[in-house]
């Protein structure tokens, strides 16, 4: 069985994207594990499938590199929007896709710049104590379509600077911490650059490593910074890749936000064809 794919990047967060409206991918969890493998497959942080939707222009299915499906992916949403537009699946500069039971609106600003209207964040939990490696970290939680822990480095000087922080080790420990059970969480390490500008590094659940960008993590970090520093919209987030994501929002009252948007780049890396062999080994043509 041969499958066409596009490798895409959303600010450095990379994905394998497949038009699955014909149902050619029948075991997406195992397929994601195979194609996302960086040594034996194409290599990616996750798999994006375009499916048919009765509620929106298209439906997005997202699977992490480990085959799990744990929530919304903002960078993936921009990539699948670009894929749909570039391939004529949608022809409008403003359209919508369905993902995880929610309808996300998309605006195409330029060939490689897309903006998503995000789900309103919820379940904020501030000033958490998370004990790892014998140290008690200060953390915060916000759900922006998936679970995010946000750690401000100026509140946790023992972690060092953003450049020197051990994001993999600490991120992994926090990701599995009892505070965030049973699902665990993504973990974001935040450093303030200046007013309305932050830097961010993220350990992603499901990838089980640091990624070059995280869209929903950028949203969570930007909103919690807006609350902490009393910032107005928008907030710019510089991610590990060096790219910048822009988060806009309305502040309703303390701790509540609405009309949240995520704007940033989405780019094609390459296209190709894979052949699925026995036991989900793959051959790349």
Buried (B, 14 or more C-beta within 10 A) or exposed (E): EEBBBBBBBBBBBBBBBBBBBEEBBEEBEBBBBBBBBEEEBBBBBBBBBBBEBEEBBBBBBBBBBBBBBBBBBBBBBBBBBBBBBBEEBBEEEEBBBBBBEBBBBBBBEEEBBBBBBBBBBEEBEBEBEBEBEEEEBBBBBBBBBBBBBBBBBEBBEEBEEBEEBEBEEBBBBBBBBEBBEEEBBBBBBBBBEEEBBBBBBBBBBBBBBBBBBBBBBBBBBBBBBBBBEEBEBBBBBBBBBEBBBBBBBEBEEEEBBEEBBBBBBBBBEEEEEBEBEEEEEBEEE
